[in-house]
């Protein structure tokens, strides 16, 4: 009780603006403690919050949106002890262009910081048509089809993100049956022997792939988030060298330095297809198929904990590499301390 009163008294001594920032550290510190601390305590959480507030490892500007606690990037920032800000005028080490809409607002793009390290700075459009166009440029074969001419099964889905209304249709369709604001893609046969489906969720950190989530979708739930289990694999266990190189080429073309790709492998032709881009991914998924929360319960497995730490280390390296690149072009008046890198990630160019 005395310790709680002391922590409260210390907090009340902070200036109002600092106190407001301190309140925002609660979720970040909880994430750090949940994934890093073997024996979490209330005092340990308090000290982690103070460290994030007054001595963060890095301060990251997210603009125009701050990440919420179910975003992957929020959890990674918490694990790493990063402080988050949303005002471009405030001091920061690196900026992340973060928007949850399908397309970036031109006004927000104009207000992005210039000259410093900026992650996803070239990202503008995550619509299904933009994904299909970049995919065809990078892989040399098409995902999108003309529903009035294509013969066979196709997937009809909304152009915008978050609608989740995909369905399989038989093509060709009469022109009057083609829905506005929808796109049509080849129906990729990713079925499993048990009638389920195998989806690959591929994180991209700095144009490289740290790991791959192999998501086993339950039978009858092809376009739903219903998983029987999720396995974590090294990239080379899922894709060959050429496929990984093309995935990286796609990310570069698309302007995606941080995010996750939805990739399917067709049983018929053996090819992989990038069907969606998630620049604000939630999760990730635990082995059980459930979302890993920012404050996971005691059921979190050691494998899932290590996966989160591996992703955090990969994101940390992306941030440090962004700082190093910016250091080469920034004027002397804005020097950034050069970080020490721990070595290359799993794959990249």
Buried (B, 14 or more C-beta within 10 A) or exposed (E): EEEEEEBEEEBEEBEEEEEEBBEBBBBBBBBBBBBBEEEBEEEBBBBBBBBBBEEBBBBBBBBBBBBEBBBBBBBBBBBBBBBBBBEBEEEBBBBBBBBBBBBBEEEBBEEBBEEBBBBBBEBBBBBBEBBBBBBBEBBEEBBBBEBEEBEEEBBBBBBBBEEEEBEEBEBBBEEEEBEEEBBBBBBBEBBEEEEBBBBBBBBBBBBBBBBBBBBBBBEEEBBEBBBBBBBBEEBBEBBEEEBBBBBBBBBBBBBBBBBBBBBBBBEEEEBBBBBBBBBBBBBBBBBBBBBBBBBBEEEBEEEBBEBBBBBBBBBBBBBBBBBBEBBEEBEEEEEBEEBEEEEEBBBBE
